[in-house]
Amino acid sequence: MSTYEFTVSVRTQYLPDQSDPERTNFVFTYSITIKNTGTVAAQLISRHWVITDANNHVEEVRGLGVVGHQPLLQPGEQFEYTSGAALQTQQGSMVGEYFCVAEDGHQFEAKIPEFVLSLPRTLH
């Protein structure tokens, strides 16, 4: 176990009621769970996302905290939030990292594993 470590897991969902395929607008939500799997309390300070659609259009997003929060997590604690992304294609992906600072001042990045945003498969 690392002293400084956040583990990130993701669940995604397509929102057909907020999407408009005729205007190439596909809306997805992603629910993130961030768990402090290290041995020192640490705070999530900022985020960096790279969002890529099926046309290889890339958008980078940087900002403080997540959904208005900069959670301070003790070892074993977790923080969950849901946010969203709109793509111009039916499929895309997101990857990124959180910039964190431990209570002893050590700075580290928590990698967000790449995940896919995609319309659910439909059976005919």
N, C-alpha and C positions, 0 to 999 in steps of 0.2 A: 504494500500500500504506500502510495506517495503521500508526503506531507501536505502538498498543495495539489488538490485534485477535485474537480467537479465532474460528475458524470451526467451526460445529457441524453435524454430519450425523447422521441417525437412520435406523435400520432397525427395523421392528416385526414381531412375530409373535404370533399367537393360540395359546393353549395349551389345546386341548380337554381334555387329560387332567387339568388342574387346575381346569377350569371346571365349573359345574353350572347349565346353562340352566334347568332346572326351578325352581331357586331364584334365578333372575335374577342369577347370578354368572358373569361373563365375565372371564377372566384373560389378560393380554397381557404380553409382554416388549418392552422397547425397548433397542436397543443404540446407544449414543452414541459418536461419535468427536469429540473436541475437539482442534483443531489450532491451535497458535500461529502465525497467519499475519502477526503483527506483527513488529516489529524489536527488541523488548525482551522479556526473560524476564519471565514473570508467573505468579502463582499463583491458582488457583481457590480461593476462600475459602468461598463458600456458594451455595445454589441457591434458586430460587423457581419453583414450578410452579403452573399453573392447569389443572386437569383437569375437563373438561366431558363429561357423558354425553348420550345422545340425548334425555333428558327435561329437559335444561338444568339438571341438578343440578351445581353447581360445588363443587369441593374445591380449596382452596389448600394447598400444602405448602411449607414453608420449613425449611431446615436447613443445618448446616455441611457443607461438602464434598460429595462424591458417593461412595456405597458405602464410607464410612469413609476416604476419601482427600481430600487437598487438594493435587492435583498442581501442581508447579512445572514449567512448560514453557518451555524455551528456544525461541527462534525456530526454526520448522520442526518442532519436536517435537509429538507427539500423544499423547493418553491415550484409551483406550477402556474402556468399562464397560457392563455390562448390568444393568438393573433391571426392575421390573415394576409393573403397576397392575391393579387389579380394578375393573370397572365393573358397574353393575346393568342395562346395556343392551348390545346387540350391537355398538354403535358409539359412539365418543366421540372426543375430541381432547385434545391436550396442547400447551401453549405455555408459555414461561417465559424465565428468564435466569439466568446465572451472574454472581455478583459477584466481580470479580477485582482483584488488586493487583499492579502491575508492580514490578520490583525497584527502580525509582527512586521508589516511593511513590505513583505515579499510580494512582487508582482508576477502574475502568471496568466496564461491564456487557457481557457477551457474550450476545446474543439467541439464544434457541433457537427456530427457526422452528416454527410450528404444524404438527403432524403428526396423522394420523388413526389411531386404533385401531379395527380393524374385522374382523369375521369374514371369512375368505376367501370369495369368490364360489364357489358350487358349481353345477355343470352337471348337469342331470337328463337 
